[in-house]
């Protein structure tokens, strides 16, 4: 590859739970991912991954959904996924006001949003 690319496509995964994430379970699951940037707070977790990690992102989202479905503490947990062009180098922590992050949070408002977005990403990169 010639020259320096100043932008690159990434996948952003957001978890949001109004009552707070309250547990390290999601951070532990995220530790297994090729995360390139992240930010975390009381009620949210933002992960930035390379587009090449799509299948890993799908597994992670499915794991998180299983936790949500099995633990009533997390019944309102929102899983958001979006993809887009992010600055290179990536900011760390990832700013939550970045448009791709905002899109992921918005996708999380719909319970099926993350799987629809994964499907869209698969077709975009295919």
C-alpha positions as CSV (number, residue, x, y, z in Angstrom):
1,X,0.0,0.0,0.0
2,X,1.4,3.3,-1.0
3,X,1.3,6.5,1.0
4,X,-0.5,7.0,4.3
5,X,-4.2,6.5,4.6
6,X,-5.8,9.0,6.9
7,X,-9.1,7.1,7.2
8,X,-10.2,3.5,7.3
9,X,-13.4,1.6,7.6
10,X,-14.2,0.2,11.0
11,X,-17.1,-1.4,12.8
12,X,-18.3,0.3,16.0
13,X,-20.2,-1.7,18.6
14,X,-22.1,0.1,21.4
15,X,-23.7,-1.4,24.5
16,X,-26.0,0.8,26.5
17,X,-27.9,0.0,29.6
18,X,-29.7,2.9,31.3
19,X,-29.4,1.3,34.7
20,X,-25.6,0.9,34.2
21,X,-23.6,-2.0,32.9
22,X,-22.8,-2.9,36.6
23,X,-20.6,-5.8,35.7
24,X,-17.3,-6.6,34.0
25,X,-19.0,-9.4,32.0
26,X,-19.1,-7.3,28.8
27,X,-15.6,-5.9,29.2
28,X,-14.4,-9.5,29.6
29,X,-16.2,-10.6,26.5
30,X,-14.7,-7.6,24.7
31,X,-11.2,-8.4,25.9
32,X,-11.2,-11.4,23.4
33,X,-11.9,-9.0,20.5
34,X,-9.3,-7.2,18.3
35,X,-10.5,-3.8,19.7
36,X,-8.6,-0.9,18.2
37,X,-10.2,1.8,20.3
38,X,-12.9,2.0,23.0
39,X,-14.5,4.0,25.6
40,X,-16.5,2.9,28.6
41,X,-18.7,4.6,31.1
42,X,-21.2,3.7,33.8
43,X,-24.0,2.8,31.3
44,X,-22.2,2.4,28.0
45,X,-19.3,0.6,26.2
46,X,-18.1,1.7,22.8
47,X,-15.8,-0.7,20.9
48,X,-14.0,0.0,17.6
49,X,-12.9,-2.9,15.5
50,X,-11.4,-3.4,12.0
51,X,-13.9,-4.4,9.3
52,X,-12.0,-7.7,9.0
53,X,-13.3,-8.6,12.4
54,X,-16.9,-8.9,11.2
55,X,-17.5,-12.5,12.2
56,X,-16.0,-11.9,15.6
57,X,-18.3,-8.9,16.1
58,X,-21.3,-11.1,15.2
59,X,-20.2,-13.7,17.8
60,X,-19.7,-11.0,20.4
61,X,-23.1,-9.4,19.7
62,X,-24.8,-12.9,19.9
63,X,-23.0,-13.5,23.3
64,X,-24.2,-10.2,24.6
65,X,-27.7,-10.9,23.4
66,X,-27.6,-14.2,25.3
67,X,-26.6,-12.4,28.5
68,X,-29.4,-9.9,27.9
69,X,-31.9,-12.6,27.4
70,X,-30.8,-14.7,30.4
71,X,-30.3,-11.9,33.0
72,X,-33.3,-9.6,33.7
73,X,-30.8,-7.0,35.0
74,X,-30.0,-6.4,31.3
75,X,-33.4,-6.7,29.7
76,X,-33.1,-3.1,28.4
77,X,-29.5,-3.5,27.2
78,X,-29.1,-2.0,23.8
79,X,-26.7,-3.5,21.3
80,X,-25.8,-1.1,18.5
81,X,-23.5,-1.7,15.5
82,X,-22.6,0.6,12.7
83,X,-19.7,0.9,10.3
84,X,-18.0,3.7,8.6
85,X,-14.8,5.7,8.0
86,X,-12.9,6.6,11.2
87,X,-9.8,8.8,11.5
88,X,-6.4,7.2,11.5
89,X,-4.9,7.2,14.0
90,X,-8.0,6.3,15.9
91,X,-8.8,8.6,18.8
92,X,-8.6,6.8,22.2
93,X,-10.9,6.8,24.0
94,X,-13.3,6.9,21.1
95,X,-15.4,10.0,21.3
96,X,-19.1,9.2,21.7
97,X,-20.1,12.2,19.6
98,X,-18.5,10.7,16.5
99,X,-21.1,10.2,13.8
100,X,-20.4,6.5,13.4
101,X,-20.7,6.0,17.2
102,X,-24.0,8.0,17.2
103,X,-25.3,5.7,14.4
104,X,-24.4,2.6,16.4
105,X,-26.2,4.0,19.5
106,X,-29.2,4.7,17.2
107,X,-29.2,1.2,15.8
108,X,-29.2,-0.1,19.4
109,X,-32.6,1.5,19.9
110,X,-34.1,-1.3,17.8
111,X,-33.8,-4.8,19.4
112,X,-33.1,-6.3,15.9
113,X,-31.0,-3.3,14.9
114,X,-27.6,-5.0,15.4
115,X,-28.4,-8.1,13.3
116,X,-29.8,-5.9,10.5
117,X,-26.6,-3.8,10.5
118,X,-24.4,-6.9,10.5
119,X,-26.3,-8.1,7.5
120,X,-25.8,-4.7,5.8
121,X,-22.1,-4.7,6.5
122,X,-21.7,-8.2,5.1
123,X,-23.2,-7.1,1.9
124,X,-21.2,-3.9,1.8
125,X,-17.9,-5.7,2.1
126,X,-18.8,-8.7,0.0
